[in-house]
Amino acid sequence: MVCNQTCLKYKAKLENGVGGVHYALGHKRCQVCSLFINWDGLWCPCCGNRLRTKPRNKKYKQKLRETKGLATYE
């Protein structure tokens, strides 16, 4: 489970005007490679680690709910 730099081909880029919400754009995060990637699978193509599809931070969870138009629970 070591990054072999294959994932750099799939590195996700933010578009202008988007407020840093990678998950709303369908990007996934690999904890081993430490970057967001555009990938359809659940496993990193580089290291084989499970990709994160949702934010862990409360602030970014709320931001994702707002961009997707989901109800907020407080």
PDB file of N, CA, C, O and CB in Angstrom:
ATOM      1  N   MET A   1       0.823  -1.184   0.000  1.00  0.00           N
ATOM      2  CA  MET A   1       0.000   0.000   0.000  1.00  0.00           C
ATOM      3  C   MET A   1       0.866   1.245   0.000  1.00  0.00           C
ATOM      4  O   MET A   1       0.759   2.099   0.880  1.00  0.00           O
ATOM      5  CB  MET A   1      -0.936  -0.001   1.194  1.00  0.00           C
ATOM      6  N   VAL A   2       1.711   1.329  -0.988  1.00  0.00           N
ATOM      7  CA  VAL A   2       2.575   2.480  -1.156  1.00  0.00           C
ATOM      8  C   VAL A   2       2.216   3.153  -2.472  1.00  0.00           C
ATOM      9  O   VAL A   2       1.959   2.479  -3.470  1.00  0.00           O
ATOM     10  CB  VAL A   2       4.077   2.072  -1.118  1.00  0.00           C
ATOM     11  N   CYS A   3       2.200   4.465  -2.475  1.00  0.00           N
ATOM     12  CA  CYS A   3       1.874   5.217  -3.687  1.00  0.00           C
ATOM     13  C   CYS A   3       3.001   5.056  -4.701  1.00  0.00           C
ATOM     14  O   CYS A   3       4.168   5.300  -4.394  1.00  0.00           O
ATOM     15  CB  CYS A   3       1.640   6.720  -3.363  1.00  0.00           C
ATOM     16  N   ASN A   4       2.634   4.637  -5.924  1.00  0.00           N
ATOM     17  CA  ASN A   4       3.637   4.501  -6.977  1.00  0.00           C
ATOM     18  C   ASN A   4       3.455   5.538  -8.088  1.00  0.00           C
ATOM     19  O   ASN A   4       3.925   5.348  -9.210  1.00  0.00           O
ATOM     20  CB  ASN A   4       3.580   3.101  -7.565  1.00  0.00           C
ATOM     21  N   GLN A   5       2.764   6.643  -7.759  1.00  0.00           N
ATOM     22  CA  GLN A   5       2.588   7.812  -8.635  1.00  0.00           C
ATOM     23  C   GLN A   5       1.717   7.545  -9.860  1.00  0.00           C
ATOM     24  O   GLN A   5       1.680   8.387 -10.758  1.00  0.00           O
ATOM     25  CB  GLN A   5       3.930   8.302  -9.091  1.00  0.00           C
ATOM     26  N   THR A   6       1.019   6.422  -9.940  1.00  0.00           N
ATOM     27  CA  THR A   6       0.098   6.162 -11.038  1.00  0.00           C
ATOM     28  C   THR A   6      -1.129   7.066 -10.935  1.00  0.00           C
ATOM     29  O   THR A   6      -1.733   7.418 -11.948  1.00  0.00           O
ATOM     30  CB  THR A   6      -0.325   4.686 -11.047  1.00  0.00           C
ATOM     31  N   CYS A   7      -1.488   7.433  -9.731  1.00  0.00           N
ATOM     32  CA  CYS A   7      -2.695   8.214  -9.487  1.00  0.00           C
ATOM     33  C   CYS A   7      -2.590   9.644 -10.019  1.00  0.00           C
ATOM     34  O   CYS A   7      -3.611  10.316 -10.163  1.00  0.00           O
ATOM     35  CB  CYS A   7      -2.993   8.243  -8.007  1.00  0.00           C
ATOM     36  N   LEU A   8      -1.408  10.113 -10.306  1.00  0.00           N
ATOM     37  CA  LEU A   8      -1.250  11.486 -10.796  1.00  0.00           C
ATOM     38  C   LEU A   8      -1.933  11.685 -12.143  1.00  0.00           C
ATOM     39  O   LEU A   8      -2.260  12.816 -12.503  1.00  0.00           O
ATOM     40  CB  LEU A   8       0.229  11.839 -10.909  1.00  0.00           C
ATOM     41  N   LYS A   9      -2.155  10.610 -12.893  1.00  0.00           N
ATOM     42  CA  LYS A   9      -2.892  10.701 -14.158  1.00  0.00           C
ATOM     43  C   LYS A   9      -4.354  11.052 -13.920  1.00  0.00           C
ATOM     44  O   LYS A   9      -5.004  11.637 -14.787  1.00  0.00           O
ATOM     45  CB  LYS A   9      -2.792   9.383 -14.931  1.00  0.00           C
ATOM     46  N   TYR A  10      -4.873  10.696 -12.745  1.00  0.00           N
ATOM     47  CA  TYR A  10      -6.285  10.897 -12.412  1.00  0.00           C
ATOM     48  C   TYR A  10      -6.512  12.035 -11.435  1.00  0.00           C
ATOM     49  O   TYR A  10      -7.602  12.155 -10.876  1.00  0.00           O
ATOM     50  CB  TYR A  10      -6.860   9.635 -11.842  1.00  0.00           C
ATOM     51  N   LYS A  11      -5.522  12.860 -11.219  1.00  0.00           N
ATOM     52  CA  LYS A  11      -5.618  13.947 -10.248  1.00  0.00           C
ATOM     53  C   LYS A  11      -6.761  14.893 -10.618  1.00  0.00           C
ATOM     54  O   LYS A  11      -6.879  15.316 -11.768  1.00  0.00           O
ATOM     55  CB  LYS A  11      -4.286  14.721 -10.167  1.00  0.00           C
ATOM     56  N   ALA A  12      -7.601  15.220  -9.631  1.00  0.00           N
ATOM     57  CA  ALA A  12      -8.777  16.063  -9.848  1.00  0.00           C
ATOM     58  C   ALA A  12      -8.396  17.532  -9.779  1.00  0.00           C
ATOM     59  O   ALA A  12      -7.592  17.948  -8.946  1.00  0.00           O
ATOM     60  CB  ALA A  12      -9.870  15.749  -8.816  1.00  0.00           C
ATOM     61  N   LYS A  13      -8.993  18.305 -10.674  1.00  0.00           N
ATOM     62  CA  LYS A  13      -8.771  19.749 -10.698  1.00  0.00           C
ATOM     63  C   LYS A  13     -10.101  20.438 -10.454  1.00  0.00           C
ATOM     64  O   LYS A  13     -11.136  20.013 -10.965  1.00  0.00           O
ATOM     65  CB  LYS A  13      -8.142  20.210 -12.051  1.00  0.00           C
ATOM     66  N   LEU A  14     -10.064  21.520  -9.658  1.00  0.00           N
ATOM     67  CA  LEU A  14     -11.267  22.307  -9.405  1.00  0.00           C
ATOM     68  C   LEU A  14     -11.474  23.306 -10.532  1.00  0.00           C
ATOM     69  O   LEU A  14     -10.522  23.873 -11.068  1.00  0.00           O
ATOM     70  CB  LEU A  14     -11.174  23.033  -8.047  1.00  0.00           C
ATOM     71  N   GLU A  15     -12.735  23.509 -10.877  1.00  0.00           N
ATOM     72  CA  GLU A  15     -13.084  24.507 -11.877  1.00  0.00           C
ATOM     73  C   GLU A  15     -13.195  25.867 -11.206  1.00  0.00           C
ATOM     74  O   GLU A  15     -13.379  25.946  -9.992  1.00  0.00           O
ATOM     75  CB  GLU A  15     -14.404  24.139 -12.596  1.00  0.00           C
ATOM     76  N   ASN A  16     -13.087  26.918 -11.970  1.00  0.00           N
ATOM     77  CA  ASN A  16     -13.221  28.274 -11.428  1.00  0.00           C
ATOM     78  C   ASN A  16     -14.635  28.481 -10.910  1.00  0.00           C
ATOM     79  O   ASN A  16     -15.603  28.040 -11.528  1.00  0.00           O
ATOM     80  CB  ASN A  16     -12.878  29.339 -12.501  1.00  0.00           C
ATOM     81  N   GLY A  17     -14.746  29.150  -9.777  1.00  0.00           N
ATOM     82  CA  GLY A  17     -16.046  29.455  -9.201  1.00  0.00           C
ATOM     83  C   GLY A  17     -16.567  28.391  -8.253  1.00  0.00           C
ATOM     84  O   GLY A  17     -17.553  28.627  -7.553  1.00  0.00           O
ATOM     85  N   VAL A  18     -15.939  27.235  -8.209  1.00  0.00           N
ATOM     86  CA  VAL A  18     -16.379  26.184  -7.297  1.00  0.00           C
ATOM     87  C   VAL A  18     -15.670  26.393  -5.976  1.00  0.00           C
ATOM     88  O   VAL A  18     -14.451  26.561  -5.936  1.00  0.00           O
ATOM     89  CB  VAL A  18     -16.091  24.760  -7.874  1.00  0.00           C
ATOM     90  N   GLY A  19     -16.432  26.382  -4.894  1.00  0.00           N
ATOM     91  CA  GLY A  19     -15.890  26.718  -3.580  1.00  0.00           C
ATOM     92  C   GLY A  19     -15.170  25.597  -2.869  1.00  0.00           C
ATOM     93  O   GLY A  19     -15.336  25.442  -1.659  1.00  0.00           O
ATOM     94  N   GLY A  20     -14.391  24.823  -3.560  1.00  0.00           N
ATOM     95  CA  GLY A  20     -13.580  23.803  -2.910  1.00  0.00           C
ATOM     96  C   GLY A  20     -14.339  22.563  -2.492  1.00  0.00           C
ATOM     97  O   GLY A  20     -13.946  21.888  -1.540  1.00  0.00           O
ATOM     98  N   VAL A  21     -15.415  22.253  -3.181  1.00  0.00           N
ATOM     99  CA  VAL A  21     -16.208  21.087  -2.824  1.00  0.00           C
ATOM    100  C   VAL A  21     -15.893  19.972  -3.817  1.00  0.00           C
ATOM    101  O   VAL A  21     -16.612  19.782  -4.798  1.00  0.00           O
ATOM    102  CB  VAL A  21     -17.737  21.422  -2.814  1.00  0.00           C
ATOM    103  N   HIS A  22     -14.824  19.244  -3.558  1.00  0.00           N
ATOM    104  CA  HIS A  22     -14.424  18.157  -4.436  1.00  0.00           C
ATOM    105  C   HIS A  22     -15.476  17.057  -4.482  1.00  0.00           C
ATOM    106  O   HIS A  22     -15.782  16.523  -5.548  1.00  0.00           O
ATOM    107  CB  HIS A  22     -13.094  17.586  -3.988  1.00  0.00           C
ATOM    108  N   TYR A  23     -16.023  16.723  -3.326  1.00  0.00           N
ATOM    109  CA  TYR A  23     -16.954  15.605  -3.249  1.00  0.00           C
ATOM    110  C   TYR A  23     -18.227  15.877  -4.050  1.00  0.00           C
ATOM    111  O   TYR A  23     -18.808  14.945  -4.606  1.00  0.00           O
ATOM    112  CB  TYR A  23     -17.305  15.314  -1.796  1.00  0.00           C
ATOM    113  N   ALA A  24     -18.671  17.131  -4.120  1.00  0.00           N
ATOM    114  CA  ALA A  24     -19.863  17.476  -4.889  1.00  0.00           C
ATOM    115  C   ALA A  24     -19.626  17.289  -6.384  1.00  0.00           C
ATOM    116  O   ALA A  24     -20.573  17.066  -7.139  1.00  0.00           O
ATOM    117  CB  ALA A  24     -20.284  18.917  -4.599  1.00  0.00           C
ATOM    118  N   LEU A  25     -18.378  17.379  -6.814  1.00  0.00           N
ATOM    119  CA  LEU A  25     -18.046  17.184  -8.216  1.00  0.00           C
ATOM    120  C   LEU A  25     -17.775  15.724  -8.555  1.00  0.00           C
ATOM    121  O   LEU A  25     -17.481  15.398  -9.705  1.00  0.00           O
ATOM    122  CB  LEU A  25     -16.849  18.019  -8.577  1.00  0.00           C
ATOM    123  N   GLY A  26     -17.872  14.844  -7.564  1.00  0.00           N
ATOM    124  CA  GLY A  26     -17.656  13.425  -7.796  1.00  0.00           C
ATOM    125  C   GLY A  26     -16.228  12.973  -7.598  1.00  0.00           C
ATOM    126  O   GLY A  26     -15.896  11.830  -7.914  1.00  0.00           O
ATOM    127  N   HIS A  27     -15.374  13.842  -7.082  1.00  0.00           N
ATOM    128  CA  HIS A  27     -13.989  13.462  -6.827  1.00  0.00           C
ATOM    129  C   HIS A  27     -13.919  12.604  -5.571  1.00  0.00           C
ATOM    130  O   HIS A  27     -14.784  12.690  -4.700  1.00  0.00           O
ATOM    131  CB  HIS A  27     -13.089  14.713  -6.683  1.00  0.00           C
ATOM    132  N   LYS A  28     -12.891  11.783  -5.484  1.00  0.00           N
ATOM    133  CA  LYS A  28     -12.681  10.931  -4.324  1.00  0.00           C
ATOM    134  C   LYS A  28     -11.284  11.164  -3.789  1.00  0.00           C
ATOM    135  O   LYS A  28     -10.389  11.562  -4.536  1.00  0.00           O
ATOM    136  CB  LYS A  28     -12.894   9.442  -4.676  1.00  0.00           C
ATOM    137  N   ARG A  29     -11.084  10.919  -2.490  1.00  0.00           N
ATOM    138  CA  ARG A  29      -9.797  11.199  -1.855  1.00  0.00           C
ATOM    139  C   ARG A  29      -9.123   9.910  -1.420  1.00  0.00           C
ATOM    140  O   ARG A  29      -9.741   9.036  -0.812  1.00  0.00           O
ATOM    141  CB  ARG A  29      -9.978  12.131  -0.652  1.00  0.00           C
ATOM    142  N   CYS A  30      -7.852   9.814  -1.745  1.00  0.00           N
ATOM    143  CA  CYS A  30      -7.025   8.701  -1.284  1.00  0.00           C
ATOM    144  C   CYS A  30      -6.160   9.208  -0.141  1.00  0.00           C
ATOM    145  O   CYS A  30      -5.450  10.203  -0.288  1.00  0.00           O
ATOM    146  CB  CYS A  30      -6.145   8.114  -2.446  1.00  0.00           C
ATOM    147  N   GLN A  31      -6.218   8.522   1.004  1.00  0.00           N
ATOM    148  CA  GLN A  31      -5.461   8.948   2.169  1.00  0.00           C
ATOM    149  C   GLN A  31      -3.987   8.617   2.034  1.00  0.00           C
ATOM    150  O   GLN A  31      -3.148   9.336   2.576  1.00  0.00           O
ATOM    151  CB  GLN A  31      -6.018   8.309   3.416  1.00  0.00           C
ATOM    152  N   VAL A  32      -3.652   7.555   1.331  1.00  0.00           N
ATOM    153  CA  VAL A  32      -2.253   7.170   1.175  1.00  0.00           C
ATOM    154  C   VAL A  32      -1.553   8.114   0.201  1.00  0.00           C
ATOM    155  O   VAL A  32      -0.450   8.587   0.473  1.00  0.00           O
ATOM    156  CB  VAL A  32      -2.141   5.710   0.687  1.00  0.00           C
ATOM    157  N   CYS A  33      -2.195   8.386  -0.935  1.00  0.00           N
ATOM    158  CA  CYS A  33      -1.605   9.255  -1.956  1.00  0.00           C
ATOM    159  C   CYS A  33      -1.770  10.735  -1.624  1.00  0.00           C
ATOM    160  O   CYS A  33      -1.075  11.574  -2.196  1.00  0.00           O
ATOM    161  CB  CYS A  33      -2.230   8.964  -3.309  1.00  0.00           C
ATOM    162  N   SER A  34      -2.671  11.065  -0.716  1.00  0.00           N
ATOM    163  CA  SER A  34      -2.939  12.434  -0.257  1.00  0.00           C
ATOM    164  C   SER A  34      -3.374  13.360  -1.376  1.00  0.00           C
ATOM    165  O   SER A  34      -2.860  14.472  -1.499  1.00  0.00           O
ATOM    166  CB  SER A  34      -1.716  13.001   0.407  1.00  0.00           C
ATOM    167  N   LEU A  35      -4.328  12.906  -2.204  1.00  0.00           N
ATOM    168  CA  LEU A  35      -4.874  13.777  -3.232  1.00  0.00           C
ATOM    169  C   LEU A  35      -6.257  13.320  -3.658  1.00  0.00           C
ATOM    170  O   LEU A  35      -6.655  12.175  -3.441  1.00  0.00           O
ATOM    171  CB  LEU A  35      -3.946  13.826  -4.434  1.00  0.00           C
ATOM    172  N   PHE A  36      -6.981  14.252  -4.273  1.00  0.00           N
ATOM    173  CA  PHE A  36      -8.291  13.949  -4.832  1.00  0.00           C
ATOM    174  C   PHE A  36      -8.102  13.447  -6.245  1.00  0.00           C
ATOM    175  O   PHE A  36      -7.286  13.979  -6.997  1.00  0.00           O
ATOM    176  CB  PHE A  36      -9.223  15.188  -4.802  1.00  0.00           C
ATOM    177  N   ILE A  37      -8.866  12.407  -6.613  1.00  0.00           N
ATOM    178  CA  ILE A  37      -8.744  11.851  -7.957  1.00  0.00           C
ATOM    179  C   ILE A  37     -10.119  11.698  -8.595  1.00  0.00           C
ATOM    180  O   ILE A  37     -11.124  11.565  -7.897  1.00  0.00           O
ATOM    181  CB  ILE A  37      -8.018  10.497  -7.921  1.00  0.00           C
ATOM    182  N   ASN A  38     -10.158  11.716  -9.920  1.00  0.00           N
ATOM    183  CA  ASN A  38     -11.354  11.390 -10.693  1.00  0.00           C
ATOM    184  C   ASN A  38     -11.270   9.916 -11.036  1.00  0.00           C
ATOM    185  O   ASN A  38     -10.505   9.513 -11.912  1.00  0.00           O
ATOM    186  CB  ASN A  38     -11.480  12.278 -11.990  1.00  0.00           C
ATOM    187  N   TRP A  39     -12.060   9.115 -10.340  1.00  0.00           N
ATOM    188  CA  TRP A  39     -11.990   7.671 -10.522  1.00  0.00           C
ATOM    189  C   TRP A  39     -13.351   7.091 -10.219  1.00  0.00           C
ATOM    190  O   TRP A  39     -13.994   7.502  -9.254  1.00  0.00           O
ATOM    191  CB  TRP A  39     -10.898   7.033  -9.621  1.00  0.00           C
ATOM    192  N   ASP A  40     -13.806   6.141 -11.024  1.00  0.00           N
ATOM    193  CA  ASP A  40     -15.134   5.567 -10.836  1.00  0.00           C
ATOM    194  C   ASP A  40     -15.181   4.467  -9.786  1.00  0.00           C
ATOM    195  O   ASP A  40     -16.238   4.220  -9.204  1.00  0.00           O
ATOM    196  CB  ASP A  40     -15.632   5.029 -12.134  1.00  0.00           C
ATOM    197  N   GLY A  41     -14.081   3.813  -9.537  1.00  0.00           N
ATOM    198  CA  GLY A  41     -14.055   2.715  -8.578  1.00  0.00           C
ATOM    199  C   GLY A  41     -13.969   3.176  -7.135  1.00  0.00           C
ATOM    200  O   GLY A  41     -13.823   4.365  -6.853  1.00  0.00           O
ATOM    201  N   LEU A  42     -14.063   2.217  -6.229  1.00  0.00           N
ATOM    202  CA  LEU A  42     -13.964   2.504  -4.800  1.00  0.00           C
ATOM    203  C   LEU A  42     -12.543   2.365  -4.271  1.00  0.00           C
ATOM    204  O   LEU A  42     -12.262   2.757  -3.138  1.00  0.00           O
ATOM    205  CB  LEU A  42     -14.880   1.590  -4.030  1.00  0.00           C
ATOM    206  N   TRP A  43     -11.650   1.812  -5.078  1.00  0.00           N
ATOM    207  CA  TRP A  43     -10.281   1.555  -4.662  1.00  0.00           C
ATOM    208  C   TRP A  43      -9.328   2.378  -5.499  1.00  0.00           C
ATOM    209  O   TRP A  43      -9.557   2.558  -6.695  1.00  0.00           O
ATOM    210  CB  TRP A  43      -9.945   0.066  -4.772  1.00  0.00           C
ATOM    211  N   CYS A  44      -8.273   2.876  -4.902  1.00  0.00           N
ATOM    212  CA  CYS A  44      -7.292   3.710  -5.595  1.00  0.00           C
ATOM    213  C   CYS A  44      -6.578   2.882  -6.670  1.00  0.00           C
ATOM    214  O   CYS A  44      -6.139   1.766  -6.390  1.00  0.00           O
ATOM    215  CB  CYS A  44      -6.263   4.305  -4.588  1.00  0.00           C
ATOM    216  N   PRO A  45      -6.457   3.410  -7.898  1.00  0.00           N
ATOM    217  CA  PRO A  45      -5.786   2.666  -8.957  1.00  0.00           C
ATOM    218  C   PRO A  45      -4.284   2.542  -8.719  1.00  0.00           C
ATOM    219  O   PRO A  45      -3.624   1.726  -9.362  1.00  0.00           O
ATOM    220  CB  PRO A  45      -6.037   3.330 -10.291  1.00  0.00           C
ATOM    221  N   CYS A  46      -3.753   3.318  -7.832  1.00  0.00           N
ATOM    222  CA  CYS A  46      -2.318   3.379  -7.576  1.00  0.00           C
ATOM    223  C   CYS A  46      -1.891   2.448  -6.446  1.00  0.00           C
ATOM    224  O   CYS A  46      -1.042   1.577  -6.634  1.00  0.00           O
ATOM    225  CB  CYS A  46      -1.913   4.799  -7.248  1.00  0.00           C
ATOM    226  N   CYS A  47      -2.482   2.640  -5.280  1.00  0.00           N
ATOM    227  CA  CYS A  47      -2.026   1.907  -4.097  1.00  0.00           C
ATOM    228  C   CYS A  47      -3.003   0.838  -3.633  1.00  0.00           C
ATOM    229  O   CYS A  47      -2.648   0.005  -2.800  1.00  0.00           O
ATOM    230  CB  CYS A  47      -1.777   2.866  -2.975  1.00  0.00           C
ATOM    231  N   GLY A  48      -4.235   0.842  -4.156  1.00  0.00           N
ATOM    232  CA  GLY A  48      -5.225  -0.153  -3.767  1.00  0.00           C
ATOM    233  C   GLY A  48      -5.957   0.167  -2.476  1.00  0.00           C
ATOM    234  O   GLY A  48      -6.691  -0.676  -1.961  1.00  0.00           O
ATOM    235  N   ASN A  49      -5.771   1.369  -1.941  1.00  0.00           N
ATOM    236  CA  ASN A  49      -6.437   1.782  -0.712  1.00  0.00           C
ATOM    237  C   ASN A  49      -7.877   2.188  -1.011  1.00  0.00           C
ATOM    238  O   ASN A  49      -8.177   2.630  -2.120  1.00  0.00           O
ATOM    239  CB  ASN A  49      -5.675   2.945  -0.043  1.00  0.00           C
ATOM    240  N   ARG A  50      -8.768   2.041  -0.035  1.00  0.00           N
ATOM    241  CA  ARG A  50     -10.164   2.434  -0.188  1.00  0.00           C
ATOM    242  C   ARG A  50     -10.249   3.951  -0.286  1.00  0.00           C
ATOM    243  O   ARG A  50      -9.634   4.662   0.509  1.00  0.00           O
ATOM    244  CB  ARG A  50     -11.022   1.909   0.994  1.00  0.00           C
ATOM    245  N   LEU A  51     -11.011   4.450  -1.257  1.00  0.00           N
ATOM    246  CA  LEU A  51     -11.151   5.891  -1.460  1.00  0.00           C
ATOM    247  C   LEU A  51     -12.267   6.446  -0.587  1.00  0.00           C
ATOM    248  O   LEU A  51     -13.275   5.780  -0.354  1.00  0.00           O
ATOM    249  CB  LEU A  51     -11.426   6.207  -2.940  1.00  0.00           C
ATOM    250  N   ARG A  52     -12.080   7.656  -0.113  1.00  0.00           N
ATOM    251  CA  ARG A  52     -13.076   8.344   0.686  1.00  0.00           C
ATOM    252  C   ARG A  52     -14.014   9.097  -0.256  1.00  0.00           C
ATOM    253  O   ARG A  52     -13.548   9.837  -1.122  1.00  0.00           O
ATOM    254  CB  ARG A  52     -12.407   9.311   1.711  1.00  0.00           C
ATOM    255  N   THR A  53     -15.329   8.921  -0.101  1.00  0.00           N
ATOM    256  CA  THR A  53     -16.303   9.552  -0.983  1.00  0.00           C
ATOM    257  C   THR A  53     -17.096  10.659  -0.309  1.00  0.00           C
ATOM    258  O   THR A  53     -17.840  11.383  -0.970  1.00  0.00           O
ATOM    259  CB  THR A  53     -17.244   8.521  -1.512  1.00  0.00           C
ATOM    260  N   LYS A  54     -16.941  10.795   1.005  1.00  0.00           N
ATOM    261  CA  LYS A  54     -17.650  11.825   1.766  1.00  0.00           C
ATOM    262  C   LYS A  54     -16.661  12.553   2.660  1.00  0.00           C
ATOM    263  O   LYS A  54     -15.671  11.961   3.092  1.00  0.00           O
ATOM    264  CB  LYS A  54     -18.801  11.209   2.609  1.00  0.00           C
ATOM    265  N   PRO A  55     -16.909  13.826   2.945  1.00  0.00           N
ATOM    266  CA  PRO A  55     -16.020  14.567   3.843  1.00  0.00           C
ATOM    267  C   PRO A  55     -16.153  14.091   5.288  1.00  0.00           C
ATOM    268  O   PRO A  55     -17.199  13.588   5.699  1.00  0.00           O
ATOM    269  CB  PRO A  55     -16.314  16.064   3.760  1.00  0.00           C
ATOM    270  N   ARG A  56     -15.089  14.260   6.037  1.00  0.00           N
ATOM    271  CA  ARG A  56     -15.088  13.871   7.446  1.00  0.00           C
ATOM    272  C   ARG A  56     -15.381  15.054   8.358  1.00  0.00           C
ATOM    273  O   ARG A  56     -15.884  14.868   9.467  1.00  0.00           O
ATOM    274  CB  ARG A  56     -13.750  13.252   7.820  1.00  0.00           C
ATOM    275  N   ASN A  57     -15.078  16.257   7.912  1.00  0.00           N
ATOM    276  CA  ASN A  57     -15.226  17.460   8.711  1.00  0.00           C
ATOM    277  C   ASN A  57     -16.682  17.935   8.682  1.00  0.00           C
ATOM    278  O   ASN A  57     -17.324  17.899   7.632  1.00  0.00           O
ATOM    279  CB  ASN A  57     -14.280  18.567   8.202  1.00  0.00           C
ATOM    280  N   LYS A  58     -17.195  18.374   9.817  1.00  0.00           N
ATOM    281  CA  LYS A  58     -18.584  18.821   9.929  1.00  0.00           C
ATOM    282  C   LYS A  58     -18.874  20.002   9.000  1.00  0.00           C
ATOM    283  O   LYS A  58     -19.942  20.078   8.393  1.00  0.00           O
ATOM    284  CB  LYS A  58     -18.898  19.208  11.375  1.00  0.00           C
ATOM    285  N   LYS A  59     -17.917  20.915   8.899  1.00  0.00           N
ATOM    286  CA  LYS A  59     -18.097  22.097   8.055  1.00  0.00           C
ATOM    287  C   LYS A  59     -18.258  21.701   6.586  1.00  0.00           C
ATOM    288  O   LYS A  59     -19.115  22.242   5.886  1.00  0.00           O
ATOM    289  CB  LYS A  59     -16.904  23.057   8.216  1.00  0.00           C
ATOM    290  N   TYR A  60     -17.449  20.772   6.129  1.00  0.00           N
ATOM    291  CA  TYR A  60     -17.512  20.359   4.728  1.00  0.00           C
ATOM    292  C   TYR A  60     -18.681  19.432   4.443  1.00  0.00           C
ATOM    293  O   TYR A  60     -19.165  19.374   3.312  1.00  0.00           O
ATOM    294  CB  TYR A  60     -16.227  19.680   4.335  1.00  0.00           C
ATOM    295  N   LYS A  61     -19.142  18.704   5.461  1.00  0.00           N
ATOM    296  CA  LYS A  61     -20.359  17.916   5.304  1.00  0.00           C
ATOM    297  C   LYS A  61     -21.546  18.837   5.057  1.00  0.00           C
ATOM    298  O   LYS A  61     -22.384  18.576   4.194  1.00  0.00           O
ATOM    299  CB  LYS A  61     -20.607  17.036   6.546  1.00  0.00           C
ATOM    300  N   GLN A  62     -21.604  19.924   5.831  1.00  0.00           N
ATOM    301  CA  GLN A  62     -22.684  20.898   5.676  1.00  0.00           C
ATOM    302  C   GLN A  62     -22.620  21.549   4.294  1.00  0.00           C
ATOM    303  O   GLN A  62     -23.649  21.744   3.648  1.00  0.00           O
ATOM    304  CB  GLN A  62     -22.605  21.975   6.781  1.00  0.00           C
ATOM    305  N   LYS A  63     -21.423  21.879   3.847  1.00  0.00           N
ATOM    306  CA  LYS A  63     -21.243  22.503   2.548  1.00  0.00           C
ATOM    307  C   LYS A  63     -21.685  21.565   1.420  1.00  0.00           C
ATOM    308  O   LYS A  63     -22.268  22.012   0.432  1.00  0.00           O
ATOM    309  CB  LYS A  63     -19.780  22.910   2.358  1.00  0.00           C
ATOM    310  N   LEU A  64     -21.412  20.285   1.565  1.00  0.00           N
ATOM    311  CA  LEU A  64     -21.827  19.295   0.578  1.00  0.00           C
ATOM    312  C   LEU A  64     -23.339  19.175   0.533  1.00  0.00           C
ATOM    313  O   LEU A  64     -23.927  19.083  -0.545  1.00  0.00           O
ATOM    314  CB  LEU A  64     -21.202  17.940   0.884  1.00  0.00           C
ATOM    315  N   ARG A  65     -23.975  19.174   1.708  1.00  0.00           N
ATOM    316  CA  ARG A  65     -25.441  19.116   1.760  1.00  0.00           C
ATOM    317  C   ARG A  65     -26.063  20.312   1.044  1.00  0.00           C
ATOM    318  O   ARG A  65     -27.050  20.169   0.323  1.00  0.00           O
ATOM    319  CB  ARG A  65     -25.927  19.065   3.218  1.00  0.00           C
ATOM    320  N   GLU A  66     -25.477  21.493   1.249  1.00  0.00           N
ATOM    321  CA  GLU A  66     -26.018  22.702   0.619  1.00  0.00           C
ATOM    322  C   GLU A  66     -25.869  22.655  -0.893  1.00  0.00           C
ATOM    323  O   GLU A  66     -26.782  23.061  -1.612  1.00  0.00           O
ATOM    324  CB  GLU A  66     -25.323  23.947   1.169  1.00  0.00           C
ATOM    325  N   THR A  67     -24.756  22.176  -1.381  1.00  0.00           N
ATOM    326  CA  THR A  67     -24.555  22.135  -2.832  1.00  0.00           C
ATOM    327  C   THR A  67     -25.407  21.064  -3.499  1.00  0.00           C
ATOM    328  O   THR A  67     -25.820  21.224  -4.648  1.00  0.00           O
ATOM    329  CB  THR A  67     -23.090  21.892  -3.150  1.00  0.00           C
ATOM    330  N   LYS A  68     -25.673  19.970  -2.784  1.00  0.00           N
ATOM    331  CA  LYS A  68     -26.504  18.907  -3.352  1.00  0.00           C
ATOM    332  C   LYS A  68     -27.990  19.169  -3.125  1.00  0.00           C
ATOM    333  O   LYS A  68     -28.834  18.463  -3.677  1.00  0.00           O
ATOM    334  CB  LYS A  68     -26.117  17.559  -2.750  1.00  0.00           C
ATOM    335  N   GLY A  69     -28.318  20.183  -2.314  1.00  0.00           N
ATOM    336  CA  GLY A  69     -29.718  20.535  -2.069  1.00  0.00           C
ATOM    337  C   GLY A  69     -30.407  19.610  -1.108  1.00  0.00           C
ATOM    338  O   GLY A  69     -31.628  19.466  -1.169  1.00  0.00           O
ATOM    339  N   LEU A  70     -29.670  18.975  -0.221  1.00  0.00           N
ATOM    340  CA  LEU A  70     -30.266  18.067   0.750  1.00  0.00           C
ATOM    341  C   LEU A  70     -30.666  18.825   1.995  1.00  0.00           C
ATOM    342  O   LEU A  70     -30.163  19.918   2.255  1.00  0.00           O
ATOM    343  CB  LEU A  70     -29.301  16.935   1.103  1.00  0.00           C
ATOM    344  N   ALA A  71     -31.568  18.247   2.762  1.00  0.00           N
ATOM    345  CA  ALA A  71     -32.032  18.868   3.999  1.00  0.00           C
ATOM    346  C   ALA A  71     -30.904  18.874   5.033  1.00  0.00           C
ATOM    347  O   ALA A  71     -30.084  17.957   5.093  1.00  0.00           O
ATOM    348  CB  ALA A  71     -33.275  18.125   4.552  1.00  0.00           C
ATOM    349  N   THR A  72     -30.889  19.913   5.828  1.00  0.00           N
ATOM    350  CA  THR A  72     -29.871  20.002   6.874  1.00  0.00           C
ATOM    351  C   THR A  72     -30.458  19.553   8.194  1.00  0.00           C
ATOM    352  O   THR A  72     -31.610  19.853   8.510  1.00  0.00           O
ATOM    353  CB  THR A  72     -29.318  21.436   6.992  1.00  0.00           C
ATOM    354  N   TYR A  73     -29.665  18.834   8.959  1.00  0.00           N
ATOM    355  CA  TYR A  73     -30.087  18.359  10.272  1.00  0.00           C
ATOM    356  C   TYR A  73     -29.152  18.951  11.313  1.00  0.00           C
ATOM    357  O   TYR A  73     -27.935  18.783  11.248  1.00  0.00           O
ATOM    358  CB  TYR A  73     -30.091  16.797  10.343  1.00  0.00           C
ATOM    359  N   GLU A  74     -29.744  19.646  12.270  1.00  0.00           N
ATOM    360  CA  GLU A  74     -28.938  20.240  13.335  1.00  0.00           C
ATOM    361  C   GLU A  74     -29.497  19.903  14.672  1.00  0.00           C
ATOM    362  O   GLU A  74     -28.948  20.318  15.693  1.00  0.00           O
ATOM    363  CB  GLU A  74     -28.851  21.735  13.182  1.00  0.00           C
TER     364      GLU A  74
END
